[in-house]
Amino acid sequence: MASSLNKYLAHSLDTIRRANWYRQEKLITGLPSAIVEMEGQKLVNFASNDYLGLAGDKRLIWAATDAIHKYGTGSTGSRLLSGHRSLHDTLEKSIADWKKTEKALVFSSGYTANIGTISALVNQKDLILADKYNHSSLKNGAKLSQAHTLNYPHCDTKDLVKQLTLHRSNYRHCLIITDSVFSMDGDLCPLPELIAIAQKFDCWLLIDEAHATGVIGESGAGSLEHFQVEGDNIIQIGTLSKAIGSLGGYVAGSSVLIDFLRNRCPTWIYTTALSPADTAAAIAGIEVIRSESERKNKLWQNINTFKKQLESLNLDIFPSDSAIICLKSKTAEKALKTSKKLHEEGFFAPAIRPPTVPTSRIRFSLMETHKTPYFRDLCDYLQVS
């Protein structure tokens, strides 16, 4: 006889399947690349966040293996106990220099950087204003903080000002949180306006640079460099697992911010330090990005080529200012069918459905290592499908 737990879970899974929201892993073999092998089939990879093709770069692999030989496979403890290595200092200095901040702090993932930082900075006495389309880690960080949280419509600064005018004076501190590049849409937040609003209402501004770092800005440093803006009370958070080609997360900002997080951020204090291999690979990845600007330039050539080809077919795509380009789909069922047909034609492009996004879509992630014929072949198929 099934337990009440299993009965409940089986019923919930059935509901998920009927809504076409069911998800399952897809096994990929071999090194990360623009071409991947999935279950015996070679596919052009439009599903990867490895925007600059560094996750399989030999220099990152060598850096990681050298670090393993020198430091071992694990950090063995949290940074405040036995886990601190000179590699962590080197990586943090590299990030701070690139981001033009006083200091940086490395986390085991971008997710833990977000939820830990938000919950350390604000509490029940404070207010959070959050973009409705923020990443899950930002949303869950707001929940964990127990601050009073209000969402503003996506990138709607007029509504943000309206809500601040009504509510700001009722709270001790106010934290505005937003993605810089929105991961499921590809558009950019209106950063200059947000900085001005934060200054006017005495707010702190936290931006998640996960999909901006390495992709936008003259040196790939992200949205502040892209918009050529700066400001006080800004907290930059990002990942090392996308364009940088490794694993982990970071916070970049003032010296006092980083010192505070070392003493009050639970997801940094109580988590085993980033492994030597991941840390060394991230150091190498940043070095490559900063010294080889042609990689980012080639990525943007690919982005612009693909967008022009899609627009020439009059396909309905979401506005994008990044390496993420999404094709609109009327239903989750249609998105799944389109993704499956693309798979059969040799393209790996996932269907993104609720509850991850409000409306279904096919999400294409562009890479520097994509070749122009891939876009032509894909668009030829989309034209006749």
Phi, psi and omega per residue, in radians:
M1 nan 2.293 -3.099
A2 -1.209 2.464 3.104
S3 -1.248 2.835 3.130
S4 -1.092 -0.583 3.111
L5 -1.112 -0.890 -3.111
N6 -1.148 -0.601 3.094
K7 -1.093 -0.824 3.141
Y8 -1.078 -0.792 -3.114
L9 -1.150 -0.706 3.123
A10 -1.108 -0.705 3.114
H11 -1.134 -0.741 3.135
S12 -1.115 -0.733 3.116
L13 -1.123 -0.657 3.101
D14 -1.089 -0.728 3.095
T15 -1.081 -0.741 3.119
I16 -1.087 -0.739 3.139
R17 -1.126 -0.763 -3.105
R18 -1.151 -0.452 3.107
A19 -1.520 0.025 -3.082
N20 1.073 0.598 3.105
W21 -1.858 0.015 -3.057
Y22 -1.200 2.421 -3.112
R23 -2.233 2.633 3.108
Q24 -2.674 2.613 -3.120
E25 -1.127 2.689 3.030
K26 -2.135 2.129 -3.035
L27 -1.376 2.125 3.082
I28 -1.957 2.365 3.132
T29 -1.983 2.716 3.103
G30 1.524 -3.119 -3.129
L31 -1.234 2.658 3.024
P32 -1.041 2.451 -3.069
S33 -2.908 2.967 3.024
A34 -1.231 -0.341 3.016
I35 -2.069 2.185 -3.129
V36 -2.157 2.740 3.051
E37 -1.850 2.125 -3.126
M38 -2.202 2.004 3.119
E39 0.902 0.767 3.057
G40 1.489 -0.040 -3.124
Q41 -1.987 2.342 3.079
K42 -1.485 2.272 -3.069
L43 -2.289 2.545 2.951
V44 -1.289 2.199 -2.960
N45 -1.576 1.837 3.045
F46 -1.928 0.433 -3.068
A47 -2.077 0.067 -2.992
S48 -1.708 2.551 2.999
N49 -1.601 0.150 -3.141
D50 -1.415 1.133 -2.914
Y51 -1.012 -0.579 -3.095
L52 -1.836 0.145 3.081
G53 1.181 0.484 -3.049
L54 -1.562 -0.284 -3.061
A55 -1.129 -0.391 3.081
G56 -1.930 0.182 -3.112
D57 -1.212 2.341 -3.086
K58 -1.054 -0.581 -3.121
R59 -1.149 -0.660 3.095
L60 -1.240 -0.676 3.119
I61 -1.112 -0.767 3.123
W62 -1.124 -0.727 3.136
A63 -1.078 -0.725 -3.137
A64 -1.163 -0.780 -3.111
T65 -1.215 -0.634 3.074
D66 -1.083 -0.705 3.137
A67 -1.153 -0.631 3.097
I68 -1.105 -0.776 3.125
H69 -1.095 -0.611 -3.081
K70 -1.480 -0.688 -2.991
Y71 -2.034 -0.157 -3.083
G72 1.611 3.131 -3.031
T73 -1.481 -0.421 -3.102
G74 -2.255 2.730 3.125
S75 -1.410 -0.288 2.975
T76 1.339 -0.121 3.128
G77 -3.138 3.114 3.094
S78 -1.224 2.863 -3.098
R79 -1.091 -0.546 -3.100
L80 -1.442 -0.125 3.091
L81 -1.944 -1.776 -3.049
S82 -1.868 0.085 -2.955
G83 -1.650 -0.077 -3.047
H84 -1.372 2.280 3.119
R85 -2.250 2.765 3.113
S86 -1.062 -0.489 3.099
L87 -1.032 -0.645 -3.140
H88 -1.127 -0.740 3.094
D89 -1.069 -0.770 -3.125
T90 -1.072 -0.778 -3.131
L91 -1.132 -0.774 -3.113
E92 -1.125 -0.672 3.083
K93 -1.155 -0.647 3.128
S94 -1.147 -0.759 3.124
I95 -1.123 -0.817 -3.120
A96 -1.079 -0.714 3.116
D97 -1.107 -0.756 -3.130
W98 -1.156 -0.744 -3.100
K99 -1.454 -0.103 -3.112
K100 1.018 0.786 3.047
T101 -2.036 2.924 -3.123
E102 -1.193 -0.729 -3.110
K103 -2.613 3.013 3.065
A104 -2.533 2.820 3.125
L105 -2.398 2.276 -3.068
V106 -1.684 2.359 3.128
F107 -2.003 2.964 3.140
S108 -1.317 -0.311 3.054
S109 -2.814 2.807 3.048
G110 -1.148 -0.581 3.134
Y111 -1.088 -0.833 -3.133
T112 -1.218 -0.495 3.060
A113 -1.109 -0.755 -3.129
N114 -1.193 -0.926 -3.047
I115 -1.184 -0.605 -3.140
G116 -1.250 -0.758 -3.104
T117 -1.162 -0.812 -3.128
I118 -1.072 -0.810 -3.099
S119 -1.225 -0.363 3.080
A120 -1.424 -0.525 -3.018
L121 -1.457 -0.620 -3.040
V122 -2.306 2.807 3.116
N123 -2.574 -2.744 -3.016
Q124 -1.040 -0.391 -3.116
K125 -1.449 -0.066 -2.942
D126 -2.046 2.958 -3.108
L127 -2.076 2.419 2.996
I128 -2.061 2.276 2.967
L129 -1.927 2.118 -2.985
A130 -2.264 2.410 3.037
D131 -1.083 2.368 -3.075
K132 -1.023 -0.499 -3.071
Y133 -1.686 0.268 -3.126
N134 -1.026 2.710 3.092
H135 -1.100 2.695 -3.137
S136 -0.932 -0.668 -3.104
S137 -1.129 -0.630 3.084
L138 -1.208 -0.727 3.132
K139 -1.127 -0.759 -3.130
N140 -1.262 -0.541 3.032
G141 -1.093 -0.700 3.099
A142 -1.114 -0.716 3.116
K143 -1.109 -0.800 -3.116
L144 -1.123 -0.539 -3.117
S145 -1.189 -0.426 -3.076
Q146 1.175 0.195 3.019
A147 -1.220 2.720 3.065
H148 -1.243 2.070 -3.019
T149 -1.957 2.259 3.052
L150 -2.144 2.367 3.069
N151 -1.662 2.473 2.980
Y152 -1.914 2.595 3.140
P153 -0.950 2.637 -2.988
H154 -0.889 2.043 3.077
C155 1.030 0.381 -3.096
D156 -1.618 1.596 -3.083
T157 -1.255 -0.456 3.086
K158 -1.132 -0.745 3.104
D159 -1.188 -0.651 3.092
L160 -1.027 -0.812 3.116
V161 -1.086 -0.728 3.127
K162 -1.035 -0.808 -3.120
Q163 -1.188 -0.659 3.096
L164 -1.148 -0.696 3.116
T165 -1.049 -0.664 -3.119
L166 -1.351 -0.647 -2.892
H167 -2.051 -0.357 -2.977
R168 -0.987 -0.710 -3.036
S169 -1.199 -0.196 -3.107
N170 -1.533 -0.045 -3.024
Y171 -2.288 2.674 -3.127
R172 -1.131 -1.042 3.128
H173 -2.144 2.748 3.052
C174 -2.324 2.277 3.130
L175 -2.032 2.101 3.018
I176 -1.622 2.213 -3.127
I177 -2.166 2.405 -3.106
T178 -2.760 2.622 2.861
D179 -1.234 2.631 2.976
S180 -1.498 -0.912 2.928
V181 -1.839 2.169 -3.102
F182 -1.420 2.157 -2.885
S183 -1.168 -0.439 -3.109
M184 -1.909 0.095 3.105
D185 -2.186 -0.711 3.124
G186 1.658 -0.054 -3.132
D187 -1.531 2.952 -3.095
L188 -1.830 2.540 3.012
C189 -1.236 2.706 3.104
P190 -1.401 1.237 -2.955
L191 -1.001 -0.808 3.140
P192 -1.006 -0.702 3.106
E193 -1.158 -0.704 -3.137
L194 -1.116 -0.686 3.110
I195 -1.108 -0.760 3.128
A196 -1.110 -0.720 3.128
I197 -1.148 -0.753 3.132
A198 -1.053 -0.709 3.117
Q199 -1.171 -0.733 -3.102
K200 -1.104 -0.703 -3.048
F201 -1.786 0.214 -3.139
D202 0.944 0.985 3.114
C203 -1.955 2.788 2.948
W204 -1.686 2.565 -3.104
L205 -2.103 2.105 3.099
L206 -1.952 2.147 3.140
I207 -2.080 2.345 3.104
D208 -1.658 1.959 -3.044
E209 -1.694 0.357 -3.022
A210 -0.891 -0.841 -3.062
H211 -1.733 0.118 3.104
A212 -1.793 -0.649 -3.082
T213 -1.091 2.207 -3.115
G214 1.543 -0.218 -3.024
V215 -1.960 -0.764 -3.101
I216 -2.066 2.808 -3.029
G217 1.631 2.652 -3.059
E218 -0.970 -0.746 3.139
S219 -1.782 0.081 -3.081
G220 1.465 0.246 -3.073
A221 -1.299 -0.208 3.057
G222 2.055 -2.782 -2.916
S223 -1.263 -0.609 3.112
L224 -1.109 -0.712 3.092
E225 -1.183 -0.695 -3.135
H226 -1.040 -0.839 -3.115
F227 -1.488 -0.137 -3.111
Q228 0.977 0.903 -3.136
V229 -2.221 2.851 3.048
E230 -2.649 2.976 3.134
G231 3.113 2.823 3.081
D232 -1.369 2.894 3.028
N233 1.050 0.576 3.108
I234 -1.886 2.305 3.093
I235 -2.019 2.079 3.106
Q236 -1.761 2.218 3.107
I237 -2.179 2.550 3.115
G238 -2.814 -3.037 3.136
T239 -2.066 2.797 3.023
L240 -1.810 0.060 -2.932
S241 -1.773 0.006 -3.114
K242 -1.893 -1.808 -3.098
A243 -1.082 -0.502 -3.103
I244 -1.300 -0.373 2.966
G245 1.464 0.283 -3.129
S246 -2.186 -2.311 3.136
L247 -2.620 2.584 3.093
G248 2.137 3.137 3.118
G249 -2.438 3.058 3.138
Y250 -2.648 2.763 2.908
V251 -2.150 2.344 3.112
A252 -2.201 2.361 -3.127
G253 3.099 -2.633 -3.092
S254 -1.253 2.803 3.099
S255 -1.048 -0.720 -3.105
V256 -1.195 -0.598 3.069
L257 -1.072 -0.846 -3.094
I258 -1.145 -0.701 3.110
D259 -1.117 -0.697 3.095
F260 -1.088 -0.786 -3.121
L261 -1.132 -0.621 3.078
R262 -1.018 -0.504 -3.062
N263 -1.803 -0.248 -3.040
R264 -2.311 -0.099 -3.072
C265 -1.589 1.914 -3.021
P266 -1.136 -0.589 -3.103
T267 -1.342 -0.168 2.991
W268 -1.704 -0.764 -3.070
I269 -1.136 -0.718 -2.973
Y270 -1.839 0.335 -3.138
T271 -2.080 2.441 3.059
T272 -0.998 2.393 -3.096
A273 -1.049 2.673 3.085
L274 -0.923 2.404 -3.051
S275 -1.116 2.681 3.115
P276 -0.976 -0.721 -3.107
A277 -1.109 -0.823 -3.137
D278 -1.127 -0.681 -3.138
T279 -1.125 -0.817 -3.128
A280 -1.143 -0.691 3.114
A281 -1.100 -0.684 3.130
A282 -1.150 -0.712 3.084
I283 -1.021 -0.810 -3.140
A284 -1.136 -0.693 -3.134
G285 -1.082 -0.768 3.119
I286 -1.131 -0.697 3.111
E287 -1.050 -0.758 3.133
V288 -1.117 -0.809 -3.118
I289 -1.039 -0.764 -3.060
R290 -1.302 -0.442 -3.091
S291 -1.711 -0.264 -3.091
E292 -2.160 1.298 -3.106
S293 -1.103 -0.375 -3.141
E294 -1.098 -0.435 3.101
R295 -1.108 -0.865 3.128
K296 -1.137 -0.678 3.117
N297 -1.078 -0.732 3.118
K298 -1.159 -0.677 3.075
L299 -1.000 -0.801 -3.107
W300 -1.230 -0.507 2.994
Q301 -1.072 -0.765 3.128
N302 -1.124 -0.752 3.131
I303 -1.029 -0.870 -3.087
N304 -1.165 -0.663 3.096
T305 -1.081 -0.820 -3.108
F306 -1.143 -0.751 -3.135
K307 -1.087 -0.741 3.136
K308 -1.099 -0.705 -3.134
Q309 -1.179 -0.695 3.089
L310 -1.132 -0.743 -3.134
E311 -1.142 -0.589 3.128
S312 -1.163 -0.390 3.109
L313 -1.594 0.015 -3.109
N314 0.999 0.609 3.082
L315 -1.413 2.576 -3.049
D316 -1.487 1.758 -3.115
I317 -2.042 2.711 3.081
F318 -1.309 2.544 3.051
P319 -1.016 2.387 -3.079
S320 -2.457 2.475 3.054
D321 -2.206 0.536 -3.004
S322 -2.643 -2.908 3.116
A323 -1.473 0.089 -3.135
I324 -1.852 2.087 -3.134
I325 -2.240 2.183 -3.023
C326 -2.053 2.327 3.093
L327 -1.682 2.152 -3.065
K328 -1.184 2.555 3.097
S329 -2.377 2.406 -3.042
K330 -1.204 -0.616 -3.102
T331 -2.413 2.833 3.065
A332 -1.096 -0.677 -3.135
E333 -1.080 -0.765 3.133
K334 -1.149 -0.694 3.116
A335 -1.068 -0.740 3.122
L336 -1.111 -0.740 3.136
K337 -1.126 -0.739 3.122
T338 -1.096 -0.781 3.125
S339 -1.080 -0.716 3.132
K340 -1.129 -0.741 3.125
K341 -1.151 -0.680 3.078
L342 -1.077 -0.699 3.100
H343 -1.043 -0.765 -3.138
E344 -1.124 -0.492 -3.140
E345 -1.562 -0.017 3.063
G346 1.764 0.350 -3.140
F347 -2.165 2.319 3.083
F348 -1.776 1.761 3.138
A349 -2.413 1.917 -2.994
P350 -1.301 2.632 2.975
A351 -1.489 2.179 3.094
I352 -1.826 2.162 -3.004
R353 -2.264 2.908 2.991
P354 -1.015 2.614 0.105
P355 -1.534 0.062 3.124
T356 -1.067 -0.700 3.141
V357 -2.314 2.740 -3.141
P358 -1.230 -0.539 3.117
T359 -2.299 2.572 -3.053
S360 -1.280 2.721 -3.112
R361 -2.861 2.865 2.921
I362 -1.779 2.205 -3.055
R363 -1.836 2.112 3.082
F364 -1.853 2.167 3.039
S365 -1.851 2.147 -3.089
L366 -1.570 2.554 -3.134
M367 -2.207 2.660 3.074
E368 -1.090 -0.503 -3.074
T369 -1.505 -0.025 3.025
H370 -1.184 2.538 3.109
K371 -1.865 2.593 -3.048
T372 -0.924 -0.699 3.120
P373 -1.037 -0.480 3.110
Y374 -1.044 -0.739 -3.109
F375 -1.203 -0.708 3.133
R376 -1.091 -0.812 -3.130
D377 -1.118 -0.718 3.135
L378 -1.128 -0.789 -3.128
C379 -1.184 -0.587 3.043
D380 -1.034 -0.728 3.125
Y381 -1.208 -0.787 -3.127
L382 -1.079 -0.555 -3.123
Q383 -1.136 -0.609 -3.072
V384 -1.745 -0.140 -3.080
S385 -1.409 nan nan
